[in-house]
Amino acid sequence: MSFETPFTKENLEVCLKEVAKEYRKRCGGQTMEMILVGGASVLVNYGFRESTYDIDAEYLSDSALKEAIDLVGDRFGLPAGWLNTDFKKTASYSPKIRECSEYYKTFSGVLEIRTIRAEYLVAMKLVSGRRYKRDLSDVVGILYEEHRAGKPLNAQTIDAAVKKLYGGWERVDPFAQDLLEKALACPDPEALFMEQSEDEDVARATLIEIDRKYPKAIREDNANEIISLALKKNEEKKKKPSDV
């Protein structure tokens, strides 16, 4: 079995089951807790996101678990770091993630999986706020699905989640804050989701092309400006009458 495509909910669970089996052989019966965040948490909790490219998680450093993860990665031909804790080095990390997580499943009796969802996942995505990935379309998608499920999120609930995880809104970019306000007031969140997803596709393609032509030209302090210019050009292109 080899995964040549991004992770889906189904093949993610296959991998976690295999990790649990290998960990069980090495752990001496000791249980391990793992909290899925980011795209992996979106996959297991919602239906609008079809895939993600790597699995961000929080778990204790453990040689038996690392060995199990590496073995499963080699078995399925997965890239190094397919399951990692790198997000702990990013702005979206908070030491309060554990208390804001929810139980999901236990595999092989030793690997307990927890996830982040609803307002807390929205808060994390707002702080991450990458305009070239799926962070902001994920925000819209979560709001839409929670509303459809009869559990709508509001500004007060999200504000409380942001403050609980991060102490305030200082880590949230103004663009992400504006999009959240627009999403909460939007009469057609599905259309907004599609619009944001298209913008993210344009942003990602633009950055990849620039990086290909001019390596190291893209920096953290100029990426958003480059993206804004690309989106403006894309809008102008869509408005331009087609040649007959």
LOLUMMI-141049 format. One record per residue (C-alpha): x negated, z, y; chain; residue number from 0; residue in three letters. Coordinates in Angstrom, 2 decimals, m for minus. Last residue first. Example, Ala and Ser with C-alpha at 12.3 -4.5 7.8 and 13.67 -1.06 7.14 Angstrom:
% residues 2
+---------+---------+---------+-------+-----+-----+
|    east |      up |   north | chain |   n | res |
+---------+---------+---------+-------+-----+-----+
|  m13.67 |    7.14 |   m1.06 |     A |   1 | ser |
|  m12.30 |    7.80 |   m4.50 |     A |   0 | ala |
+---------+---------+---------+-------+-----+-----+
% end
This chain:
% residues 244
+---------+---------+---------+-------+-----+-----+
|    east |      up |   north | chain |   n | res |
+---------+---------+---------+-------+-----+-----+
|   14.63 |  m29.31 |   36.96 |     A | 243 | val |
|   12.04 |  m26.80 |   38.03 |     A | 242 | asp |
|   13.28 |  m23.23 |   37.71 |     A | 241 | ser |
|   14.24 |  m21.43 |   40.90 |     A | 240 | pro |
|   11.87 |  m18.54 |   41.77 |     A | 239 | lys |
|   13.55 |  m15.16 |   41.28 |     A | 238 | lys |
|   11.87 |  m14.51 |   37.91 |     A | 237 | lys |
|    8.44 |  m15.44 |   39.31 |     A | 236 | lys |
|    8.90 |  m13.14 |   42.29 |     A | 235 | glu |
|    9.74 |  m10.27 |   39.92 |     A | 234 | glu |
|    6.66 |  m10.99 |   37.81 |     A | 233 | asn |
|    4.45 |  m11.11 |   40.91 |     A | 232 | lys |
|    5.76 |   m7.70 |   41.99 |     A | 231 | lys |
|    5.20 |   m6.33 |   38.49 |     A | 230 | leu |
|    1.58 |   m7.52 |   38.52 |     A | 229 | ala |
|    0.96 |   m6.04 |   41.97 |     A | 228 | leu |
|    2.40 |   m2.68 |   40.89 |     A | 227 | ser |
|    0.30 |   m2.71 |   37.70 |     A | 226 | ile |
|   m2.93 |   m3.34 |   39.63 |     A | 225 | ile |
|   m2.09 |   m0.51 |   42.03 |     A | 224 | glu |
|   m1.29 |    1.78 |   39.10 |     A | 223 | asn |
|   m4.62 |    1.02 |   37.41 |     A | 222 | ala |
|   m6.76 |    1.59 |   40.52 |     A | 221 | asn |
|   m7.69 |    5.30 |   40.41 |     A | 220 | asp |
|   m7.81 |    5.55 |   36.61 |     A | 219 | glu |
|  m10.20 |    2.64 |   36.47 |     A | 218 | arg |
|   m9.88 |   m0.99 |   35.51 |     A | 217 | ile |
|  m12.97 |   m3.10 |   36.24 |     A | 216 | ala |
|  m14.75 |   m1.74 |   33.15 |     A | 215 | lys |
|  m14.75 |   m5.16 |   31.49 |     A | 214 | pro |
|  m13.72 |   m8.05 |   33.76 |     A | 213 | tyr |
|  m12.19 |  m10.90 |   31.78 |     A | 212 | lys |
|  m10.97 |   m8.93 |   28.77 |     A | 211 | arg |
|  m10.17 |   m5.87 |   30.87 |     A | 210 | asp |
|   m8.11 |   m8.04 |   33.19 |     A | 209 | ile |
|   m6.18 |   m9.52 |   30.25 |     A | 208 | glu |
|   m5.53 |   m6.13 |   28.63 |     A | 207 | ile |
|   m4.43 |   m4.64 |   31.96 |     A | 206 | leu |
|   m1.98 |   m7.47 |   32.58 |     A | 205 | thr |
|   m0.55 |   m7.39 |   29.06 |     A | 204 | ala |
|    0.06 |   m3.63 |   29.35 |     A | 203 | arg |
|    1.75 |   m3.90 |   32.74 |     A | 202 | ala |
|    3.95 |   m6.82 |   31.68 |     A | 201 | val |
|    5.05 |   m5.00 |   28.52 |     A | 200 | asp |
|    5.67 |   m1.82 |   30.53 |     A | 199 | glu |
|    7.83 |   m3.75 |   33.00 |     A | 198 | asp |
|    9.83 |   m5.20 |   30.11 |     A | 197 | glu |
|   10.41 |   m1.72 |   28.68 |     A | 196 | ser |
|   11.55 |   m0.48 |   32.09 |     A | 195 | gln |
|   14.11 |   m3.27 |   32.39 |     A | 194 | glu |
|   15.36 |   m2.77 |   28.84 |     A | 193 | met |
|   15.79 |    0.97 |   29.43 |     A | 192 | phe |
|   17.51 |    0.34 |   32.75 |     A | 191 | leu |
|   19.97 |   m1.98 |   31.01 |     A | 190 | ala |
|   20.70 |    0.71 |   28.40 |     A | 189 | glu |
|   21.05 |    3.32 |   31.14 |     A | 188 | pro |
|   24.02 |    1.49 |   32.70 |     A | 187 | asp |
|   25.70 |    3.78 |   35.26 |     A | 186 | pro |
|   22.28 |    5.09 |   36.37 |     A | 185 | cys |
|   22.25 |    8.45 |   38.18 |     A | 184 | ala |
|   20.05 |   10.32 |   35.69 |     A | 183 | leu |
|   17.91 |    7.20 |   35.19 |     A | 182 | ala |
|   17.31 |    6.71 |   38.94 |     A | 181 | lys |
|   16.26 |   10.34 |   39.38 |     A | 180 | glu |
|   13.95 |   10.03 |   36.37 |     A | 179 | leu |
|   12.49 |    6.80 |   37.74 |     A | 178 | leu |
|   11.76 |    8.45 |   41.09 |     A | 177 | asp |
|   10.01 |   11.37 |   39.38 |     A | 176 | gln |
|    7.92 |    8.97 |   37.29 |     A | 175 | ala |
|    6.84 |    7.08 |   40.43 |     A | 174 | phe |
|    6.06 |   10.39 |   42.16 |     A | 173 | pro |
|    3.57 |   11.25 |   39.38 |     A | 172 | asp |
|    4.33 |   14.46 |   37.48 |     A | 171 | val |
|    1.44 |   16.96 |   37.25 |     A | 170 | arg |
|    2.51 |   18.93 |   40.33 |     A | 169 | glu |
|    6.07 |   19.33 |   39.05 |     A | 168 | trp |
|    5.96 |   23.04 |   38.23 |     A | 167 | gly |
|    4.71 |   25.72 |   35.83 |     A | 166 | gly |
|    3.69 |   23.18 |   33.20 |     A | 165 | tyr |
|    5.74 |   23.81 |   30.05 |     A | 164 | leu |
|    8.37 |   26.17 |   31.44 |     A | 163 | lys |
|    8.49 |   24.42 |   34.80 |     A | 162 | lys |
|    8.96 |   20.98 |   33.25 |     A | 161 | val |
|   11.66 |   22.35 |   30.92 |     A | 160 | ala |
|   13.53 |   24.09 |   33.75 |     A | 159 | ala |
|   13.49 |   20.90 |   35.83 |     A | 158 | asp |
|   14.77 |   18.95 |   32.83 |     A | 157 | ile |
|   17.74 |   21.29 |   32.42 |     A | 156 | thr |
|   18.49 |   21.28 |   36.16 |     A | 155 | gln |
|   18.28 |   17.48 |   36.44 |     A | 154 | ala |
|   20.77 |   16.95 |   33.63 |     A | 153 | asn |
|   20.58 |   16.24 |   29.91 |     A | 152 | leu |
|   23.67 |   14.98 |   28.12 |     A | 151 | pro |
|   24.51 |   16.48 |   24.73 |     A | 150 | lys |
|   27.46 |   14.35 |   23.59 |     A | 149 | gly |
|   25.35 |   12.27 |   21.21 |     A | 148 | ala |
|   25.68 |    9.28 |   23.52 |     A | 147 | arg |
|   24.22 |   11.36 |   26.36 |     A | 146 | his |
|   21.29 |   12.49 |   24.20 |     A | 145 | glu |
|   20.72 |    8.86 |   23.26 |     A | 144 | glu |
|   20.64 |    7.64 |   26.87 |     A | 143 | tyr |
|   18.45 |   10.46 |   28.19 |     A | 142 | leu |
|   15.99 |    9.92 |   25.34 |     A | 141 | ile |
|   15.88 |    6.17 |   25.99 |     A | 140 | gly |
|   15.29 |    6.61 |   29.72 |     A | 139 | val |
|   12.39 |    9.01 |   29.12 |     A | 138 | val |
|   11.03 |    6.73 |   26.38 |     A | 137 | asp |
|   11.07 |    3.85 |   28.86 |     A | 136 | ser |
|    8.83 |    6.06 |   31.00 |     A | 135 | leu |
|    6.25 |    6.92 |   28.34 |     A | 134 | asp |
|    6.17 |    3.61 |   26.50 |     A | 133 | arg |
|    2.71 |    2.42 |   27.53 |     A | 132 | lys |
|    1.47 |    0.53 |   30.60 |     A | 131 | tyr |
|    3.24 |    2.77 |   33.14 |     A | 130 | arg |
|    1.66 |    5.91 |   31.74 |     A | 129 | arg |
|    3.78 |    8.89 |   32.76 |     A | 128 | gly |
|    2.02 |   11.57 |   30.70 |     A | 127 | ser |
|    3.72 |   14.20 |   32.85 |     A | 126 | val |
|    7.08 |   12.47 |   32.60 |     A | 125 | leu |
|    6.66 |   12.02 |   28.84 |     A | 124 | lys |
|    5.97 |   15.73 |   28.38 |     A | 123 | met |
|    9.04 |   16.70 |   30.42 |     A | 122 | ala |
|   11.26 |   14.23 |   28.55 |     A | 121 | val |
|    9.98 |   15.70 |   25.27 |     A | 120 | leu |
|   10.93 |   19.16 |   26.54 |     A | 119 | tyr |
|   14.36 |   18.00 |   27.71 |     A | 118 | glu |
|   15.36 |   16.50 |   24.34 |     A | 117 | ala |
|   12.75 |   16.70 |   21.55 |     A | 116 | arg |
|    9.42 |   18.10 |   20.41 |     A | 115 | ile |
|    8.75 |   18.13 |   16.68 |     A | 114 | thr |
|    7.87 |   20.49 |   13.83 |     A | 113 | arg |
|    6.40 |   19.60 |   10.45 |     A | 112 | ile |
|    5.60 |   22.29 |    7.90 |     A | 111 | glu |
|    2.92 |   21.21 |    5.42 |     A | 110 | leu |
|    2.63 |   23.47 |    2.37 |     A | 109 | val |
|    5.80 |   23.19 |    0.26 |     A | 108 | gly |
|    5.04 |   19.60 |   m0.68 |     A | 107 | ser |
|    6.36 |   18.44 |    2.73 |     A | 106 | phe |
|    8.33 |   20.70 |    5.05 |     A | 105 | thr |
|   10.72 |   19.10 |    7.53 |     A | 104 | lys |
|   11.81 |   19.09 |   11.20 |     A | 103 | tyr |
|   11.61 |   22.54 |   12.83 |     A | 102 | tyr |
|   11.91 |   22.49 |   16.62 |     A | 101 | glu |
|    9.28 |   22.77 |   19.34 |     A | 100 | ser |
|    9.47 |   24.55 |   22.71 |     A |  99 | cys |
|    7.74 |   27.71 |   21.43 |     A |  98 | glu |
|    4.91 |   25.62 |   19.99 |     A |  97 | arg |
|    4.46 |   23.51 |   23.12 |     A |  96 | ile |
|    3.78 |   26.55 |   25.30 |     A |  95 | lys |
|    0.01 |   25.99 |   25.33 |     A |  94 | pro |
|    0.73 |   22.81 |   27.31 |     A |  93 | ser |
|   m0.65 |   19.31 |   26.84 |     A |  92 | tyr |
|    0.71 |   16.51 |   29.01 |     A |  91 | ser |
|   m2.38 |   16.47 |   31.24 |     A |  90 | ala |
|   m4.57 |   15.27 |   28.38 |     A |  89 | thr |
|   m7.27 |   16.93 |   26.24 |     A |  88 | lys |
|   m4.71 |   18.38 |   23.81 |     A |  87 | lys |
|   m3.47 |   14.79 |   23.39 |     A |  86 | phe |
|   m6.54 |   14.16 |   21.21 |     A |  85 | asp |
|   m5.02 |   16.14 |   18.32 |     A |  84 | thr |
|   m5.16 |   13.28 |   15.80 |     A |  83 | asn |
|   m3.43 |   11.33 |   13.06 |     A |  82 | leu |
|   m4.60 |    7.70 |   13.01 |     A |  81 | trp |
|   m7.99 |    8.97 |   14.16 |     A |  80 | gly |
|   m9.92 |    6.37 |   12.19 |     A |  79 | ala |
|   m7.76 |    3.31 |   11.62 |     A |  78 | pro |
|   m5.42 |    3.16 |    8.62 |     A |  77 | leu |
|   m6.27 |    1.23 |    5.47 |     A |  76 | gly |
|   m3.68 |    3.04 |    3.36 |     A |  75 | phe |
|   m6.10 |    4.85 |    1.06 |     A |  74 | arg |
|   m8.71 |    5.35 |    3.80 |     A |  73 | asp |
|   m6.17 |    7.00 |    6.09 |     A |  72 | gly |
|   m4.86 |    9.11 |    3.21 |     A |  71 | val |
|   m8.40 |   10.37 |    2.50 |     A |  70 | leu |
|   m9.10 |   11.04 |    6.18 |     A |  69 | asp |
|   m5.90 |   13.08 |    6.59 |     A |  68 | ile |
|   m6.56 |   15.09 |    3.40 |     A |  67 | ala |
|  m10.16 |   15.82 |    4.43 |     A |  66 | glu |
|   m8.99 |   16.93 |    7.85 |     A |  65 | lys |
|   m6.39 |   19.19 |    6.24 |     A |  64 | leu |
|   m8.95 |   20.84 |    3.95 |     A |  63 | ala |
|  m11.45 |   21.23 |    6.82 |     A |  62 | ser |
|   m8.92 |   22.94 |    9.06 |     A |  61 | asp |
|   m8.62 |   22.67 |   12.83 |     A |  60 | ser |
|   m5.20 |   24.07 |   13.58 |     A |  59 | leu |
|   m2.42 |   21.62 |   14.33 |     A |  58 | tyr |
|   m1.00 |   19.77 |   17.32 |     A |  57 | glu |
|    0.03 |   16.16 |   16.90 |     A |  56 | ala |
|   m0.36 |   12.65 |   18.21 |     A |  55 | asp |
|    0.26 |    9.93 |   15.63 |     A |  54 | ile |
|   m1.01 |    6.45 |   16.41 |     A |  53 | asp |
|    0.43 |    3.02 |   17.11 |     A |  52 | tyr |
|    4.11 |    3.81 |   17.57 |     A |  51 | thr |
|    7.21 |    2.09 |   16.24 |     A |  50 | ser |
|   10.90 |    1.30 |   16.48 |     A |  49 | glu |
|   11.88 |    3.36 |   19.51 |     A |  48 | arg |
|   15.63 |    3.38 |   20.27 |     A |  47 | phe |
|   16.65 |    5.44 |   17.23 |     A |  46 | gly |
|   15.69 |    8.98 |   18.17 |     A |  45 | tyr |
|   14.30 |   12.16 |   16.59 |     A |  44 | asn |
|   11.67 |   11.00 |   14.10 |     A |  43 | val |
|   10.36 |    8.13 |   16.20 |     A |  42 | leu |
|   10.37 |   10.00 |   19.53 |     A |  41 | val |
|    8.26 |   12.79 |   18.02 |     A |  40 | ser |
|    5.79 |   10.21 |   16.73 |     A |  39 | ala |
|    5.69 |    8.55 |   20.16 |     A |  38 | gly |
|    4.55 |   11.72 |   21.86 |     A |  37 | gly |
|    4.43 |   14.98 |   19.90 |     A |  36 | val |
|    4.41 |   16.01 |   16.24 |     A |  35 | leu |
|    3.78 |   19.71 |   15.64 |     A |  34 | ile |
|    1.91 |   20.56 |   12.45 |     A |  33 | met |
|    2.08 |   23.88 |   10.63 |     A |  32 | glu |
|   m0.12 |   24.58 |    7.61 |     A |  31 | met |
|    0.68 |   26.61 |    4.50 |     A |  30 | thr |
|   m2.00 |   28.16 |    2.28 |     A |  29 | gln |
|   m1.39 |   27.51 |   m1.41 |     A |  28 | gly |
|   m5.07 |   27.13 |   m2.29 |     A |  27 | gly |
|   m5.53 |   24.54 |    0.46 |     A |  26 | cys |
|   m7.26 |   21.73 |   m1.41 |     A |  25 | arg |
|   m4.72 |   20.21 |   m3.79 |     A |  24 | lys |
|   m1.90 |   21.06 |   m1.35 |     A |  23 | arg |
|   m3.72 |   19.12 |    1.37 |     A |  22 | tyr |
|   m3.68 |   15.99 |   m0.76 |     A |  21 | glu |
|    0.06 |   16.27 |   m1.37 |     A |  20 | lys |
|    0.75 |   17.13 |    2.28 |     A |  19 | ala |
|   m1.26 |   14.14 |    3.49 |     A |  18 | val |
|    0.70 |   11.92 |    1.10 |     A |  17 | glu |
|    4.01 |   13.23 |    2.41 |     A |  16 | lys |
|    2.82 |   12.74 |    5.98 |     A |  15 | leu |
|    1.85 |    9.15 |    5.22 |     A |  14 | cys |
|    5.20 |    8.31 |    3.63 |     A |  13 | val |
|    6.97 |    9.98 |    6.56 |     A |  12 | glu |
|    5.11 |    7.76 |    9.01 |     A |  11 | leu |
|    5.96 |    4.76 |    6.84 |     A |  10 | asn |
|    9.68 |    5.40 |    7.32 |     A |   9 | glu |
|    9.71 |    6.45 |   10.97 |     A |   8 | lys |
|    7.71 |    3.35 |   11.83 |     A |   7 | thr |
|    3.96 |    3.26 |   12.36 |     A |   6 | phe |
|    2.44 |    0.07 |   13.72 |     A |   5 | pro |
|    1.91 |   m2.98 |   11.48 |     A |   4 | thr |
|   m0.81 |   m3.75 |    8.95 |     A |   3 | glu |
|    0.08 |   m0.72 |    6.85 |     A |   2 | phe |
|   m1.43 |   m0.98 |    3.37 |     A |   1 | ser |
|    0.00 |    0.00 |    0.00 |     A |   0 | met |
+---------+---------+---------+-------+-----+-----+
% end
